Amino acid sequence: MNHYETVFILNPVLSDEQVKETVKKYEDFLISKGAKMVNKENWGLKKLAYPIQHKKSGFYNLFEYQVDGEVIEPLELVFRREERMMRYLTVKLDKHAVAWAEKRVKRNKEKA
């Protein structure tokens, strides 16, 4: 099982309930494919560096999980079909990135 991190941006016209529902849908999709969720972060509504689909902001979310590599392609296919999705990026983490992610989670917990 490889370690992955996915950041995705949802359309800003969605209500909080729709955002939570969409995030839950993708989390359930990953879990149904055998993923182990390591970390999940909601970064909230943020301003974009440049307009995407004529929108200047979006709801950012991050998933960190462990799963087999064959699951990534179906996940990204579902992302491409979702009209609420503006952008996404999935990255395979190496051992240094995993260590950094663990430090980031610990630092965020201390702030909260």
C-alpha positions as CSV (number, residue, x, y, z in Angstrom):
1,M,0.0,0.0,0.0
2,N,1.3,3.4,-1.0
3,H,0.9,6.7,0.9
4,Y,-1.0,9.4,-1.1
5,E,-2.2,12.9,-0.5
6,T,-5.1,14.5,-2.5
7,V,-6.0,18.1,-2.4
8,F,-9.2,19.2,-4.2
9,I,-11.1,22.4,-4.7
10,L,-14.9,22.4,-4.7
11,N,-17.2,25.1,-6.3
12,P,-17.7,28.1,-3.9
13,V,-21.5,28.3,-4.6
14,L,-22.1,25.1,-2.7
15,S,-23.7,25.3,0.8
16,D,-21.8,23.9,3.8
17,E,-24.1,20.9,3.8
18,Q,-23.3,20.2,0.1
19,V,-19.5,20.5,0.7
20,K,-19.7,18.0,3.7
21,E,-21.8,15.7,1.6
22,T,-19.3,15.8,-1.3
23,V,-16.3,15.3,0.9
24,K,-18.1,12.3,2.7
25,K,-18.9,10.8,-0.7
26,Y,-15.2,10.7,-1.7
27,E,-14.1,9.5,1.7
28,D,-16.6,6.7,1.5
29,F,-15.4,5.9,-2.1
30,L,-11.8,5.5,-0.9
31,I,-12.7,3.4,2.2
32,S,-14.8,1.2,0.0
33,K,-11.7,0.6,-2.2
34,G,-9.7,-0.5,0.9
35,A,-8.0,2.8,1.7
36,K,-6.9,3.6,5.2
37,M,-7.5,7.3,5.9
38,V,-4.5,8.8,7.7
39,N,-5.6,12.5,7.9
40,K,-8.5,14.6,6.6
41,E,-8.4,18.4,6.6
42,N,-11.0,21.0,5.6
43,W,-9.1,24.2,4.7
44,G,-12.3,26.1,4.1
45,L,-13.1,28.8,1.5
46,K,-10.0,30.3,0.1
47,K,-9.2,32.8,-2.6
48,L,-7.7,31.3,-5.8
49,A,-4.5,32.6,-7.4
50,Y,-6.3,32.8,-10.7
51,P,-9.9,32.3,-11.8
52,I,-11.0,28.7,-12.4
53,Q,-14.4,28.3,-14.3
54,H,-14.9,32.1,-13.7
55,K,-14.8,31.6,-9.9
56,K,-12.3,33.5,-7.7
57,S,-12.6,31.2,-4.6
58,G,-13.2,27.6,-3.7
59,F,-13.5,25.2,-0.8
60,Y,-10.2,23.4,-0.3
61,N,-10.0,19.9,1.2
62,L,-7.1,17.5,1.8
63,F,-7.1,13.7,2.2
64,E,-4.1,11.8,3.3
65,Y,-4.5,8.0,2.9
66,Q,-2.9,4.7,2.2
67,V,-4.2,2.6,-0.7
68,D,-3.0,0.4,-3.6
69,G,-2.0,2.4,-6.7
70,E,-4.8,0.9,-8.8
71,V,-7.4,2.9,-6.9
72,I,-6.1,6.3,-7.9
73,E,-7.2,6.1,-11.5
74,P,-10.9,5.3,-10.7
75,L,-10.8,8.1,-8.0
76,E,-9.6,10.7,-10.5
77,L,-12.2,9.5,-13.0
78,V,-14.9,10.1,-10.4
79,F,-13.3,13.6,-9.7
80,R,-13.4,14.4,-13.5
81,R,-17.1,13.5,-13.7
82,E,-18.1,15.5,-10.6
83,E,-19.4,19.0,-11.6
84,R,-18.8,20.3,-8.1
85,M,-15.1,19.6,-8.5
86,M,-13.0,22.5,-9.8
87,R,-9.5,21.1,-9.5
88,Y,-7.7,18.2,-7.8
89,L,-4.2,16.9,-7.4
90,T,-3.1,13.5,-6.1
91,V,0.6,13.0,-5.1
92,K,2.3,9.8,-4.0
93,L,4.3,10.6,-0.8
94,D,7.8,9.4,-0.2
95,K,9.2,8.7,3.3
96,H,10.3,12.4,3.6
97,A,6.9,13.7,2.6
98,V,5.2,11.3,5.0
99,A,7.4,12.6,7.9
100,W,6.7,16.2,7.0
101,A,2.9,15.5,6.8
102,E,3.1,13.9,10.3
103,K,4.8,17.0,11.6
104,R,2.2,19.2,10.0
105,V,-0.6,17.3,11.6
106,K,1.1,17.5,15.0
107,R,1.6,21.2,14.6
108,N,-2.0,21.7,13.6
109,K,-3.3,19.8,16.6
110,E,-1.1,22.0,18.9
111,K,-2.7,25.1,17.4
112,A,-6.2,23.9,17.9
